[in-house]
Amino acid sequence: RRGVFDGTVENMHLHWKYRELVKIIVKAKTFAEVKNIALSLEAESGGILVSVDRVSKGYAMIVYRGKDYKRPPTLRPKNLLTKRKALARSIELQRHQ
């Protein structure tokens, strides 16, 4: 609903330290929203989207880190919002509608 947070990408990189795949559960309503989230996660993390599956909680995305993975110097991207700022932005957008 509010997009991809910087903490999500950071946790992906921390998980990739020991494993090659990351499974992310998304509670989106439509497949178009899931596709948008998957593309932004793929771009921000540098991973490769393997699959998107329908599960009971929503959708499960599996992202592969790549064979020659090297951790970035900063795990949190500077261009993404924190969870608190995304909530404030969402509330502000709802006020203007």
Secondary structure as the mmCIF struct_conf table of DSSP 4:
data_model
#
loop_
_struct_conf.conf_type_id
_struct_conf.id
_struct_conf.beg_label_comp_id
_struct_conf.beg_label_asym_id
_struct_conf.beg_label_seq_id
_struct_conf.end_label_comp_id
_struct_conf.end_label_asym_id
_struct_conf.end_label_seq_id
HELX_RH_AL_P HELX_RH_AL_P1 ASP A 6 HIS A 15
TURN_TY1_P TURN_TY1_P1 TRP A 16 TYR A 18
BEND BEND1 GLU A 20 GLU A 20
STRN STRN1 LEU A 21 VAL A 26
BEND BEND2 LYS A 29 THR A 30
HELX_RH_AL_P HELX_RH_AL_P2 PHE A 31 SER A 45
STRN STRN2 ILE A 48 VAL A 55
TURN_TY1_P TURN_TY1_P2 SER A 56 LYS A 57
STRN STRN3 GLY A 58 TYR A 64
TURN_TY1_P TURN_TY1_P3 LYS A 67 ASP A 68
BEND BEND3 PRO A 73 PRO A 73
BEND BEND4 LEU A 75 ARG A 76
TURN_TY1_P TURN_TY1_P4 LYS A 78 ASN A 79
BEND BEND5 LEU A 80 LEU A 80
HELX_LH_PP_P HELX_LH_PP_P1 LEU A 81 THR A 82
HELX_RH_AL_P HELX_RH_AL_P3 LYS A 83 HIS A 96
#
